[in-house]
Amino acid sequence: MRVTDLRIHPVKSLAPVPLREVEIEPWGPAGDRRWMVVDANGRMVSQREDPRLGQLTATLPEPGVLELAADGLVLRVPEPGKAPGEAALVPVTLFGTGFELVDAGEAAASWLRKVLGRELRLVHQDRPERRPLEVVTSLADGYPLLVTSTASLADLNRLIALDHPDDPVRGAPVPITRFRSNVVVDGARPWAETGWRRIRVGEAEFEVVQQCGRCVMTTLDPATGERRGPEPLRALGRHRKFGPTLGFGMQLAPVRTGTVRVGDEVVVLAEGPLPEPERPIAV
């Protein structure tokens, strides 16, 4: 098995950045989901609420700098809080949990207002301990890294086509970009990743924590932000439901850091059944 794609998402819910290699840190891939957009009340704003976020790009042109771009408007945002006493901490809420992050300043807020037409703020996680979770992680939904498989995607697209034999639009295949993974693996058996418990990828090793529960963001066209019907959620609900979870991809926690590159071998170090209550009820 080999790595075929690597991607990070510098700002949570904005467009991904493809890479040839990435450093794995204890709280996830370097530069991945360390920034977030929040509303006037400090609540996280994602594509679930505003699909336009997926058309905004955020890149890391140099250390300590984030570059935002959309509709010809470009803004370079220095990482806030570098000087002692400079960080302006503001309260935020992510999936019901409150904590504090560093505000990125008025220029970033003004840029978001021009692009999206609403009062929003950009905030930054400068240290992993800003987010109070048992697992050290960035602003990812639950765990530091997400891995998906090309074989599982092919089988999912087969199931989607079977469920819509007379509707080529609804039965059309979905791309891997719908799932916003960090690492894409080729060469595995379909759905084999649900049985992995520890893997080595390049120089890094990971505990495979749980299957990723999918949400409405997977129905959005990444290129346009438009909703493309019920798939892949309908097919996952019919064929790949684990308790309350519609599962695709596995969430990982680093246990050894290092560099991961496109083309690196993926080695399964330990296997085992999914923990309850995430056993599939229909396959």
KAVEN-V696408 format. One record per backbone hydrogen bond with DSSP energy under -1.0 kcal/mol. NH is the residue of the N-H (numbers start at 1). CO is the residue of the C=O. E is the energy in kcal/mol with one decimal. If there is no record, write none. Layout:
BEGIN
nh->NH co->CO e->E
nh->NH co->CO e->E
END
This chain:
BEGIN
nh->2 co->186 e->-2.3
nh->3 co->264 e->-2.2
nh->4 co->184 e->-2.8
nh->5 co->184 e->-1.1
nh->7 co->182 e->-2.2
nh->8 co->17 e->-2.0
nh->12 co->35 e->-2.7
nh->14 co->11 e->-2.3
nh->15 co->56 e->-2.5
nh->17 co->8 e->-3.2
nh->19 co->6 e->-2.4
nh->22 co->260 e->-2.5
nh->24 co->258 e->-3.1
nh->25 co->28 e->-2.5
nh->28 co->25 e->-2.1
nh->30 co->23 e->-3.1
nh->32 co->29 e->-2.3
nh->33 co->9 e->-2.9
nh->34 co->10 e->-1.1
nh->35 co->10 e->-1.4
nh->36 co->123 e->-2.1
nh->38 co->121 e->-2.6
nh->39 co->43 e->-2.3
nh->42 co->39 e->-2.2
nh->44 co->93 e->-2.5
nh->45 co->37 e->-2.8
nh->49 co->46 e->-1.2
nh->50 co->46 e->-2.7
nh->53 co->50 e->-2.0
nh->54 co->51 e->-1.3
nh->55 co->52 e->-1.8
nh->56 co->53 e->-1.6
nh->57 co->69 e->-2.4
nh->59 co->67 e->-2.3
nh->65 co->62 e->-1.8
nh->66 co->77 e->-2.5
nh->67 co->59 e->-2.8
nh->68 co->75 e->-3.1
nh->69 co->57 e->-2.0
nh->70 co->73 e->-1.7
nh->73 co->70 e->-2.6
nh->75 co->68 e->-2.5
nh->77 co->66 e->-4.0
nh->79 co->64 e->-3.1
nh->86 co->83 e->-2.2
nh->90 co->101 e->-2.9
nh->92 co->99 e->-3.0
nh->93 co->42 e->-2.5
nh->94 co->97 e->-2.4
nh->97 co->94 e->-1.7
nh->99 co->92 e->-2.0
nh->101 co->90 e->-2.1
nh->102 co->124 e->-2.6
nh->103 co->88 e->-2.8
nh->104 co->122 e->-2.9
nh->109 co->105 e->-1.6
nh->110 co->106 e->-2.8
nh->111 co->107 e->-2.1
nh->112 co->108 e->-2.3
nh->113 co->109 e->-2.0
nh->114 co->110 e->-2.2
nh->115 co->111 e->-2.2
nh->116 co->112 e->-2.8
nh->117 co->113 e->-1.8
nh->121 co->38 e->-2.6
nh->123 co->36 e->-2.8
nh->124 co->102 e->-2.8
nh->125 co->34 e->-3.5
nh->130 co->127 e->-1.6
nh->131 co->128 e->-1.6
nh->133 co->131 e->-1.7
nh->139 co->33 e->-2.4
nh->145 co->252 e->-1.4
nh->147 co->250 e->-2.5
nh->148 co->183 e->-2.4
nh->150 co->185 e->-2.6
nh->153 co->149 e->-1.9
nh->154 co->150 e->-2.3
nh->155 co->151 e->-2.0
nh->156 co->152 e->-2.6
nh->157 co->153 e->-2.7
nh->158 co->154 e->-1.7
nh->159 co->155 e->-2.2
nh->160 co->156 e->-2.4
nh->161 co->157 e->-2.2
nh->162 co->158 e->-2.2
nh->163 co->159 e->-2.0
nh->167 co->164 e->-1.4
nh->171 co->167 e->-2.4
nh->172 co->169 e->-1.2
nh->178 co->175 e->-1.6
nh->179 co->176 e->-1.8
nh->182 co->146 e->-2.2
nh->183 co->146 e->-2.0
nh->184 co->5 e->-2.2
nh->185 co->148 e->-2.6
nh->186 co->2 e->-2.9
nh->192 co->189 e->-2.2
nh->194 co->191 e->-1.5
nh->195 co->192 e->-2.1
nh->196 co->193 e->-1.1
nh->197 co->270 e->-3.0
nh->198 co->270 e->-1.6
nh->199 co->206 e->-2.1
nh->200 co->267 e->-2.8
nh->201 co->204 e->-2.7
nh->202 co->265 e->-1.5
nh->203 co->259 e->-2.3
nh->204 co->201 e->-2.0
nh->205 co->256 e->-1.8
nh->206 co->199 e->-2.8
nh->207 co->253 e->-2.9
nh->208 co->197 e->-2.3
nh->209 co->251 e->-2.3
nh->210 co->251 e->-1.0
nh->212 co->249 e->-2.9
nh->214 co->246 e->-2.9
nh->218 co->215 e->-1.8
nh->219 co->216 e->-1.9
nh->220 co->217 e->-1.5
nh->221 co->226 e->-3.1
nh->225 co->221 e->-3.4
nh->228 co->219 e->-2.9
nh->234 co->230 e->-1.7
nh->236 co->232 e->-2.5
nh->237 co->233 e->-2.5
nh->238 co->234 e->-1.7
nh->239 co->235 e->-2.3
nh->240 co->236 e->-2.2
nh->242 co->245 e->-3.7
nh->245 co->242 e->-2.7
nh->247 co->240 e->-1.8
nh->248 co->212 e->-1.9
nh->250 co->147 e->-2.5
nh->251 co->210 e->-3.2
nh->252 co->145 e->-3.1
nh->253 co->207 e->-2.2
nh->255 co->205 e->-2.8
nh->256 co->205 e->-1.7
nh->258 co->24 e->-1.1
nh->260 co->22 e->-2.6
nh->262 co->20 e->-2.7
nh->263 co->3 e->-2.5
nh->264 co->261 e->-2.1
nh->266 co->1 e->-2.4
nh->267 co->200 e->-2.7
nh->269 co->198 e->-2.7
nh->270 co->198 e->-1.6
nh->272 co->195 e->-2.3
nh->278 co->275 e->-2.2
nh->281 co->241 e->-2.3
END
